[in-house]
Amino acid sequence: MRTAWSWSVIGWLLLVPAPPIAPAQEHDAELAAAPRISIRELTRLLDQARVVLLDVRSRLDYQRGHIPGALSMPLELVGQNADALRMVGQPIVTYCA
């Protein structure tokens, strides 16, 4: 069950396609260019199980509260897990504070 708090805190989320994950030096430019989606679009995609939701905040922040169904992977670990993320085969929506 989604809580009103989870959805009201997040205005826009980044939609990052699963296959292309940039090296660390290109990270900032890629994030700036990443498509953004609305909460309405995210809800539709989650209801259709067409995306993976990735919470890139710290593990402590994730434990304090997160969007139901979101996986936790702190941002500093995303690069280390690039190969696993490429194999997901679905778009990955990331969110943070």
C-alpha positions in Angstrom: 0.0 0.0 0.0 1.4 3.4 -1.0 1.3 6.1 1.7 0.4 9.7 1.0 3.6 10.7 2.6 5.8 8.8 0.1 4.0 10.3 -2.9 3.8 13.9 -1.6 7.5 14.2 -0.8 8.6 13.4 -4.4 7.6 15.8 -7.1 9.6 14.5 -10.1 11.7 11.4 -10.5 14.5 10.6 -12.9 14.0 7.8 -15.4 17.3 6.2 -16.2 17.3 3.5 -18.9 18.8 0.3 -17.7 21.4 -0.5 -20.4 23.6 2.6 -20.6 25.4 3.4 -17.4 28.1 6.0 -17.7 31.5 6.0 -16.1 31.9 8.1 -13.0 33.3 11.2 -14.9 30.3 11.3 -17.1 27.8 10.8 -14.2 26.9 14.5 -13.6 26.2 15.2 -17.3 24.1 12.0 -17.7 22.0 12.9 -14.6 21.4 16.4 -15.9 20.2 15.0 -19.3 18.2 12.1 -17.8 14.5 12.2 -18.6 12.1 13.1 -15.8 8.7 11.6 -15.2 5.7 12.7 -13.2 4.3 10.8 -10.2 1.3 9.9 -12.3 3.5 8.3 -15.0 5.5 6.5 -12.4 2.4 5.1 -10.8 1.2 3.9 -14.2 4.5 2.2 -14.9 4.7 0.6 -11.4 1.1 -0.7 -11.7 2.1 -2.3 -15.0 5.4 -3.7 -13.5 7.3 -2.0 -16.4 10.0 -0.4 -14.3 12.3 -1.0 -11.4 12.2 1.6 -8.6 15.7 2.3 -7.1 16.1 4.4 -4.0 19.6 5.9 -4.2 19.6 7.5 -0.7 21.6 6.2 2.2 20.5 2.9 3.7 19.5 4.7 6.9 17.2 7.0 4.9 15.8 4.0 3.1 15.1 2.3 6.4 13.4 5.4 7.8 10.9 5.3 4.9 10.7 4.6 1.2 8.3 4.1 -1.6 6.9 0.5 -1.3 8.5 -1.8 -3.7 11.6 0.3 -4.1 15.0 -1.3 -3.9 17.8 0.3 -1.9 21.2 1.1 -3.6 23.0 4.1 -2.2 24.2 6.3 -5.1 27.9 5.6 -4.3 27.3 1.9 -5.0 25.5 2.4 -8.4 28.7 2.5 -10.4 30.0 -0.7 -8.6 26.8 -2.5 -9.6 26.6 -1.2 -13.2 26.8 -4.7 -14.7 24.0 -6.1 -12.5 21.9 -3.0 -13.3 22.4 -3.5 -17.1 21.0 -7.0 -16.7 17.7 -5.9 -15.2 16.2 -5.6 -18.7 13.7 -2.9 -17.6 14.0 0.9 -17.3 15.2 1.9 -13.8 13.6 4.9 -12.1 15.8 6.4 -9.4 14.8 8.7 -6.6 16.6 10.5 -3.8 16.0 13.2 -1.2 
